[in-house]
Amino acid sequence: MTDHFHTIVIGAGSGGLTVAYGLASLGKPVALIEARHVGGDCTNTGCIPSKTLIHLAGRGGSNASAVLAAVRRRRDALRDKETQEFGAVANLSLISGRARLVSPERVAVTLPDGGERILTTRNIVLATGARPRMLAIPGLPAERALTSERIFEIDAAPRHLAIIGGGAIGVELAFAFRDLGSQVSIIDIAPRVLIRHLPDVSRVIEASLHARGIALHLNARLHSYDESTQTLRVEHAARITSLHNVDYVLIAVGRERNVEGLGLETVGVRFSIQAGIETDAYGRTNVRNIYAVGDVTATSAFTHSANAQGRRVVQQIAFPWLPLRTPEPFYPEIVFGNPEVATTGMKPEQIAQRYHPNLVRRIRIDLATQTDRGYTDEVHHGFIMVDTMRLTGKILGVTIVAPKASEMISFFTLAIQEGISMYRLYRTVYPYPTFSSGIQKATDMFLRDTLTDLRGELSAYLRYRWFQRRGEASFASAIDRQARQS
């Protein structure tokens, strides 16, 4: 059987659903192909179950088995709701099966009964997501190895949960299972948790982990597991440390993009196993009518970024005559720990590559000592850190470590996207007492330092603004030497 659609979307996660629904609502016939469950990683194994677990565990639920059962029940209810809703959308055909590209206009779908269905189309959107990366641990039975896909299926909280990986998933689930009463240990080859974030962030989160009795084994490698004694052995500085009574090991060491078996080589789409599918700022691959969104691409790793990419693809497909001028936006990153970590804008290493360090002013507001809400809520750890350009007040990057940092970061995401400077933020009225009043403190500090030394700020701006990182240091040093000599 052959069917023709305006667009075929492969993968019903956040990005795929956004594209499929967006185009169908504009009257375009769309086929949405999903091999597993509607909702993708977010609904089934990621955001929804993990944040439900964090919420319920944080309420002090003493019955861990009941909490885990409630997590599965609420996840399954949402999955069923989404499946029913998207299955009833006009112009949208929800097809269960595994897709393979035959040509830039033809897709073969292997159906659950083993049959095959051929679909033809004008556009193809790849939204196949990613999966947890696995590690082989000598001696560890398969039934004791968990991933972010399997951990919500266990019936009872582990006695001792060893988490391999101190990234976002590892940190979030460490707090959650500790709240459920499990002994928790984090093992990471890196020297600190959340290695992709600033050292200031790691120090705060590590202090919070220690305060909750979560053991950290950093700069450490896995050695082996002994099933007879349920002992996980970890190697650190040529010494072996034994972790006892480890009944489950959660492997949280990153994700692998689902690019195998799609037929990308057949149609000539450029990709790599490590970086995923190459796209431009509007999701188009090197093949004119094939697009990609979400985790399968090089620039997205979150539900909200997949959604944002999906919206841009809808615009490109449905309204190709609109100008394509805006670059791909910055995507805020969140770690739902305790406290939460939120970042947006350029990362420190990106700032360092683009701007001379003397052009950037870093402002840090400590929530515990510089905000009254930090005092009333007895916050011991947390801060707002803003990297700005001197003189102009252009916001380059922001890190917030705070309760509900995830709800605060969009303020700065908007400011960066719309070019709102620290001067304009200074004129904003912030409610009191809130953690967001720390933003006001940051703008106060920027204006005080800038306006009291305008001559110095202008001199620094003119000296360092126009030179790229590669040559600016030597150039600035030459200017400094000439100034000293004169």
C-alpha positions as CSV (number, residue, x, y, z in Angstrom):
1,M,0.0,0.0,0.0
2,T,1.3,3.5,-1.0
3,D,0.2,6.7,0.7
4,H,1.2,10.3,-0.1
5,F,1.6,13.0,2.6
6,H,2.8,16.6,2.5
7,T,5.3,15.8,5.3
8,I,6.4,12.7,7.0
9,V,7.7,13.0,10.6
10,I,9.8,10.2,12.0
11,G,9.7,10.2,15.8
12,A,6.9,11.3,18.1
13,G,8.9,13.0,20.8
14,S,8.8,16.7,21.6
15,G,10.3,17.9,18.3
16,G,8.4,15.5,16.1
17,L,5.0,16.2,17.8
18,T,5.6,20.0,17.5
19,V,6.3,19.7,13.7
20,A,3.4,17.2,13.1
21,Y,0.8,19.1,15.0
22,G,2.0,22.5,13.7
23,L,1.8,21.5,10.0
24,A,-1.5,19.5,10.5
25,S,-3.1,22.5,12.1
26,L,-2.2,24.5,9.0
27,G,-4.1,22.0,6.8
28,K,-1.1,19.9,5.7
29,P,-1.5,16.1,5.5
30,V,1.1,14.7,7.9
31,A,2.2,11.1,8.7
32,L,3.8,10.8,12.2
33,I,5.7,7.5,12.6
34,E,6.7,6.2,16.0
35,A,8.4,2.9,16.8
36,R,7.6,2.9,20.5
37,H,5.5,5.4,22.5
38,V,4.1,8.8,21.7
39,G,5.8,11.4,23.8
40,G,9.3,10.2,23.2
41,D,11.9,10.3,25.9
42,C,10.4,13.3,27.8
43,T,7.0,11.7,28.5
44,N,8.2,8.1,28.9
45,T,11.6,8.0,30.4
46,G,12.8,11.6,31.0
47,C,11.2,14.8,32.1
48,I,7.8,13.6,33.2
49,P,8.7,10.5,35.3
50,S,11.9,12.1,36.7
51,K,10.2,15.4,37.8
52,T,7.3,13.5,39.2
53,L,9.7,11.4,41.2
54,I,11.6,14.5,42.4
55,H,8.3,16.1,43.4
56,L,6.8,13.1,45.2
57,A,10.1,12.1,46.9
58,G,10.7,15.7,48.0
59,R,7.3,15.7,49.8
60,G,8.8,13.1,52.2
61,G,6.9,10.0,51.0
62,S,7.8,7.3,53.4
63,N,6.5,4.5,51.2
64,A,9.0,4.4,48.4
65,S,7.2,1.6,46.5
66,A,4.0,3.6,46.5
67,V,5.9,6.7,45.2
68,L,7.5,4.7,42.3
69,A,4.1,3.2,41.5
70,A,2.6,6.6,41.4
71,V,5.3,7.9,39.1
72,R,4.5,5.1,36.6
73,R,0.8,5.6,36.9
74,R,1.0,9.3,36.2
75,R,3.5,8.8,33.3
76,D,1.3,6.1,31.7
77,A,-1.8,8.3,32.1
78,L,-0.1,11.2,30.3
79,R,1.2,8.9,27.6
80,D,-2.3,7.5,26.9
81,K,-3.8,11.0,26.9
82,E,-1.2,12.2,24.4
83,T,-1.7,9.1,22.2
84,Q,-5.4,9.7,22.1
85,E,-5.2,13.4,21.5
86,F,-2.7,13.2,18.7
87,G,-4.4,10.3,17.1
88,A,-7.5,12.5,16.8
89,V,-5.9,15.5,15.2
90,A,-7.3,16.4,11.8
91,N,-4.8,15.9,8.9
92,L,-2.5,13.8,11.1
93,S,-2.0,10.1,10.6
94,L,-0.3,8.4,13.6
95,I,1.5,5.3,12.3
96,S,3.1,2.7,14.6
97,G,6.3,1.2,13.1
98,R,9.9,1.6,12.3
99,A,10.8,4.0,9.4
100,R,13.6,3.8,6.9
101,L,14.4,6.3,4.2
102,V,14.3,4.8,0.7
103,S,14.8,8.1,-1.2
104,P,14.4,11.8,-0.4
105,E,10.6,11.3,-1.2
106,R,9.9,7.7,0.0
107,V,9.8,6.2,3.4
108,A,9.4,2.4,4.2
109,V,7.7,1.6,7.5
110,T,8.1,-1.8,9.0
111,L,4.8,-2.4,10.8
112,P,4.4,-4.2,14.2
113,D,2.9,-7.3,12.3
114,G,6.0,-7.5,10.2
115,G,4.5,-6.0,7.1
116,E,5.7,-3.0,5.2
117,R,4.1,0.2,4.1
118,I,5.5,2.6,1.6
119,L,4.8,6.4,2.1
120,T,5.7,9.2,-0.3
121,T,6.1,12.8,0.6
122,R,7.4,16.3,-0.2
123,N,9.2,16.7,3.1
124,I,10.8,14.4,5.7
125,V,11.5,15.5,9.3
126,L,13.8,13.3,11.4
127,A,13.1,13.4,15.1
128,T,14.4,10.0,16.3
129,G,16.0,11.3,19.5
130,A,18.7,9.6,21.5
131,R,19.1,6.7,24.0
132,P,21.3,6.2,27.1
133,R,24.9,5.3,26.6
134,M,25.8,1.9,28.2
135,L,28.9,0.8,30.0
136,A,30.2,-2.7,30.6
137,I,31.0,-3.2,34.2
138,P,32.9,-6.5,34.9
139,G,30.8,-8.9,37.0
140,L,27.6,-6.7,37.0
141,P,24.5,-8.8,36.1
142,A,22.2,-7.2,33.6
143,E,19.3,-7.1,36.0
144,R,21.3,-4.8,38.4
145,A,22.2,-2.3,35.7
146,L,19.8,0.6,35.2
147,T,19.5,3.5,32.8
148,S,17.3,6.5,32.8
149,E,14.9,4.3,30.7
150,R,14.8,1.4,33.2
151,I,15.0,3.1,36.6
152,F,11.4,4.0,36.8
153,E,10.3,0.4,36.3
154,I,11.8,-0.9,39.6
155,D,9.2,-1.7,42.3
156,A,11.1,-0.6,45.4
157,A,13.8,1.9,46.2
158,P,17.4,0.4,46.1
159,R,19.1,-0.1,49.4
160,H,22.3,1.3,47.9
161,L,22.1,3.0,44.5
162,A,25.5,3.6,42.8
163,I,25.2,6.2,40.1
164,I,27.9,6.2,37.4
165,G,28.1,9.8,36.2
166,G,27.8,13.1,37.9
167,G,26.0,15.0,35.2
168,A,22.4,16.3,35.3
169,I,20.7,13.0,35.3
170,G,23.0,11.5,37.9
171,V,22.7,14.5,40.3
172,E,18.9,14.8,39.9
173,L,18.2,11.1,40.6
174,A,20.8,11.1,43.5
175,F,18.7,13.7,45.3
176,A,15.4,12.0,44.5
177,F,16.4,8.5,45.7
178,R,18.1,9.8,48.7
179,D,14.8,11.4,49.6
180,L,13.2,8.0,49.2
181,G,15.6,6.6,51.8
182,S,18.2,4.9,49.6
183,Q,21.9,5.1,50.3
184,V,23.4,6.8,47.3
185,S,26.9,7.1,45.9
186,I,28.0,9.0,42.8
187,I,31.1,7.8,40.9
188,D,32.6,10.0,38.1
189,I,35.9,10.0,36.3
190,A,35.8,13.8,36.4
191,P,37.2,15.9,39.2
192,R,33.8,17.4,40.1
193,V,30.1,16.9,39.5
194,L,28.4,18.9,36.7
195,I,31.7,19.2,35.0
196,R,30.1,21.1,32.1
197,H,29.1,23.9,34.5
198,L,31.2,26.5,36.3
199,P,33.3,25.3,39.3
200,D,31.2,27.6,41.5
201,V,28.2,25.5,40.5
202,S,29.9,22.3,41.3
203,R,31.0,23.5,44.7
204,V,27.4,24.4,45.7
205,I,25.9,21.2,44.4
206,E,28.7,19.0,46.0
207,A,28.1,20.8,49.3
208,S,24.4,20.0,49.1
209,L,25.0,16.4,48.1
210,H,27.4,16.0,51.1
211,A,24.8,17.6,53.4
212,R,22.3,15.0,52.4
213,G,24.6,12.1,53.0
214,I,25.3,11.3,49.3
215,A,28.8,9.9,48.9
216,L,31.0,11.3,46.1
217,H,33.8,9.3,44.4
218,L,35.4,11.7,41.9
219,N,38.5,11.1,39.7
220,A,37.5,7.5,40.0
221,R,37.1,4.6,37.6
222,L,35.0,1.5,37.8
223,H,36.8,-1.6,38.6
224,S,34.4,-4.5,39.0
225,Y,31.2,-5.8,40.7
226,D,30.9,-8.9,43.0
227,E,27.4,-10.3,42.8
228,S,27.9,-12.7,45.8
229,T,28.5,-9.8,48.1
230,Q,26.8,-7.0,46.1
231,T,30.1,-5.0,46.2
232,L,31.0,-2.4,43.6
233,R,34.7,-1.7,43.5
234,V,36.0,1.7,42.4
235,E,39.5,2.6,41.6
236,H,40.9,6.0,42.7
237,A,44.6,7.0,42.5
238,A,45.6,3.3,42.2
239,R,43.6,2.4,45.3
240,I,40.5,0.2,45.3
241,T,37.4,1.4,47.3
242,S,34.6,-1.1,48.0
243,L,31.0,0.1,48.0
244,H,28.9,-2.4,49.9
245,N,25.3,-3.6,49.5
246,V,25.0,-2.0,46.1
247,D,21.8,-3.7,44.7
248,Y,21.5,-1.4,41.7
249,V,23.9,0.6,39.5
250,L,22.5,3.5,37.5
251,I,24.6,4.2,34.4
252,A,24.2,7.9,33.5
253,V,27.2,8.7,31.3
254,G,25.5,10.5,28.4
255,R,23.4,9.6,25.4
256,E,23.8,8.3,21.9
257,R,21.8,9.7,19.0
258,N,19.5,7.3,17.2
259,V,20.9,7.5,13.6
260,E,21.4,3.8,12.9
261,G,19.0,2.1,10.5
262,L,17.4,5.3,9.2
263,G,18.8,5.0,5.7
264,L,20.7,8.3,6.0
265,E,23.5,6.9,3.9
266,T,21.1,5.8,1.2
267,V,19.7,9.4,0.7
268,G,23.0,11.2,1.3
269,V,22.2,13.0,4.6
270,R,25.4,14.1,6.3
271,F,25.8,12.8,9.9
272,S,28.2,11.3,12.4
273,I,27.6,8.9,15.3
274,Q,29.1,11.4,17.7
275,A,27.6,14.7,16.5
276,G,24.4,13.5,15.0
277,I,22.7,14.9,11.9
278,E,24.1,18.2,10.4
279,T,21.5,20.9,10.0
280,D,21.4,24.7,9.4
281,A,19.7,27.1,11.9
282,Y,16.3,26.1,10.6
283,G,16.7,22.4,10.8
284,R,17.4,21.7,7.1
285,T,20.0,19.0,6.3
286,N,22.2,19.0,3.2
287,V,19.4,17.2,1.4
288,R,16.9,19.9,0.3
289,N,13.6,18.5,1.6
290,I,14.9,16.6,4.6
291,Y,15.0,18.2,8.1
292,A,16.0,17.1,11.6
293,V,15.1,18.3,15.1
294,G,15.8,17.3,18.7
295,D,18.4,15.1,20.2
296,V,19.3,13.5,16.9
297,T,20.9,16.9,15.9
298,A,24.2,18.4,17.1
299,T,22.6,21.5,18.8
300,S,19.7,20.1,20.9
301,A,19.7,18.0,24.0
302,F,16.5,19.1,25.8
303,T,12.7,18.9,25.4
304,H,12.4,22.7,25.1
305,S,15.1,22.9,22.5
306,A,13.5,20.2,20.4
307,N,10.2,22.1,20.6
308,A,11.9,25.3,19.6
309,Q,13.6,23.6,16.6
310,G,10.3,22.1,15.6
311,R,8.7,25.5,15.5
312,R,11.4,26.8,13.2
313,V,11.0,23.8,10.9
314,V,7.2,24.4,10.7
315,Q,7.9,28.0,9.7
316,Q,10.4,26.9,7.1
317,I,8.2,24.2,5.5
318,A,4.8,26.0,5.8
319,F,6.1,29.5,5.0
320,P,9.2,29.1,2.9
321,W,8.8,32.7,1.6
322,L,9.5,34.2,5.0
323,P,13.1,35.5,5.5
324,L,15.4,33.2,7.4
325,R,17.5,35.7,9.3
326,T,17.6,34.8,12.9
327,P,20.3,32.4,14.1
328,E,19.4,29.4,16.2
329,P,18.7,30.7,19.7
330,F,20.4,29.9,23.0
331,Y,18.7,27.1,24.8
332,P,18.6,27.4,28.6
333,E,19.9,24.4,30.5
334,I,18.4,23.2,33.8
335,V,19.6,20.7,36.4
336,F,16.6,20.0,38.8
337,G,18.8,19.3,41.8
338,N,18.6,20.8,45.3
339,P,19.1,23.7,44.6
340,E,18.3,23.9,40.9
341,V,20.9,25.0,38.4
342,A,20.0,27.1,35.4
343,T,22.1,28.6,32.7
344,T,21.5,30.5,29.5
345,G,23.4,32.5,26.9
346,M,27.0,31.9,26.0
347,K,29.1,29.4,27.9
348,P,32.2,30.7,29.7
349,E,34.5,29.0,27.1
350,Q,32.5,30.6,24.3
351,I,32.8,34.0,25.9
352,A,36.6,33.4,26.4
353,Q,37.0,32.6,22.7
354,R,35.1,35.6,21.5
355,Y,36.0,38.4,23.9
356,H,39.1,39.6,25.7
357,P,38.8,38.9,29.5
358,N,39.3,42.6,30.2
359,L,36.1,43.3,28.2
360,V,33.9,41.1,30.4
361,R,32.6,41.9,33.8
362,R,31.4,39.0,36.0
363,I,28.9,39.9,38.7
364,R,27.9,37.4,41.4
365,I,25.1,37.9,43.9
366,D,25.0,35.5,46.8
367,L,21.4,34.6,47.7
368,A,22.2,33.7,51.3
369,T,23.8,37.0,52.2
370,Q,22.6,39.5,49.6
371,T,18.8,38.8,49.3
372,D,16.3,38.9,52.1
373,R,14.4,36.0,50.6
374,G,17.6,33.9,51.0
375,Y,17.5,34.9,54.7
376,T,13.8,34.2,55.2
377,D,14.0,30.8,53.5
378,E,17.3,29.8,55.2
379,V,19.1,29.3,51.9
380,H,22.7,28.3,52.6
381,H,23.8,27.8,49.0
382,G,23.0,29.7,45.8
383,F,23.9,32.6,43.6
384,I,23.1,34.6,40.5
385,M,26.1,35.1,38.2
386,V,26.0,37.4,35.2
387,D,28.7,37.8,32.6
388,T,28.2,41.2,30.9
389,M,30.2,43.4,28.4
390,R,31.8,46.4,30.1
391,L,30.3,49.8,29.5
392,T,27.4,48.6,27.2
393,G,25.9,46.2,29.8
394,K,25.2,43.6,27.1
395,I,24.4,40.3,28.8
396,L,26.5,37.4,27.5
397,G,25.8,34.5,29.8
398,V,24.0,33.8,33.1
399,T,24.1,31.1,35.7
400,I,21.6,30.8,38.5
401,V,21.8,28.3,41.4
402,A,18.7,28.7,43.5
403,P,15.4,27.2,44.5
404,K,13.3,27.4,41.4
405,A,16.2,28.7,39.3
406,S,14.4,27.0,36.3
407,E,11.6,29.6,36.7
408,M,14.0,32.6,36.8
409,I,16.2,31.8,33.9
410,S,13.7,32.7,31.2
411,F,13.9,36.3,32.3
412,F,17.6,36.3,31.2
413,T,16.9,34.2,28.1
414,L,14.5,36.9,26.9
415,A,17.0,39.7,27.8
416,I,19.8,38.0,25.8
417,Q,17.5,37.2,22.8
418,E,16.1,40.7,22.6
419,G,19.3,42.6,23.4
420,I,18.0,44.0,26.7
421,S,21.0,45.4,28.6
422,M,21.7,45.7,32.3
423,Y,20.7,49.4,32.1
424,R,17.2,48.4,31.1
425,L,17.0,45.7,33.7
426,Y,18.0,48.3,36.3
427,R,14.8,50.2,35.6
428,T,12.6,47.1,36.1
429,V,10.7,46.8,39.4
430,Y,11.2,43.5,41.1
431,P,8.7,42.2,43.7
432,Y,10.0,41.9,47.3
433,P,11.0,39.6,48.9
434,T,11.9,37.3,46.1
435,F,15.0,35.5,44.8
436,S,14.6,37.5,41.6
437,S,15.4,40.6,43.6
438,G,19.0,39.3,43.3
439,I,18.7,40.4,39.6
440,Q,18.2,43.9,40.9
441,K,21.2,43.7,43.1
442,A,23.3,42.6,40.1
443,T,22.1,45.6,38.0
444,D,22.9,47.9,41.0
445,M,26.4,46.5,41.1
446,F,26.9,46.9,37.4
447,L,25.7,50.5,37.3
448,R,27.7,51.4,40.4
449,D,31.0,50.0,39.0
450,T,30.3,51.5,35.5
451,L,29.1,55.0,36.3
452,T,31.7,55.7,39.0
453,D,34.5,54.9,36.5
454,L,33.1,55.9,33.1
455,R,36.5,56.9,31.8
456,G,38.1,53.6,32.7
457,E,35.1,51.6,31.3
458,L,35.2,53.5,28.0
459,S,38.9,53.0,27.7
460,A,38.6,49.3,28.3
461,Y,35.8,49.0,25.8
462,L,37.6,50.8,23.1
463,R,40.8,48.9,23.7
464,Y,39.5,45.4,23.7
465,R,36.1,45.4,21.9
466,W,37.2,44.9,18.3
467,F,39.8,42.2,18.6
468,Q,39.2,38.5,18.4
469,R,40.6,36.3,21.1
470,R,43.4,34.9,18.9
471,G,45.2,38.2,18.5
472,E,43.9,40.5,21.1
473,A,46.0,39.5,24.0
474,S,49.3,40.4,22.3
475,F,47.8,43.5,20.8
476,A,46.5,44.7,24.2
477,S,49.9,43.9,25.8
478,A,51.6,46.0,23.1
479,I,49.3,48.9,23.9
480,D,50.0,48.6,27.6
481,R,53.7,48.6,27.0
482,Q,53.4,51.8,24.9
483,A,51.3,53.4,27.5
484,R,53.9,52.7,30.2
485,Q,56.7,54.0,28.1
486,S,54.9,57.2,27.4
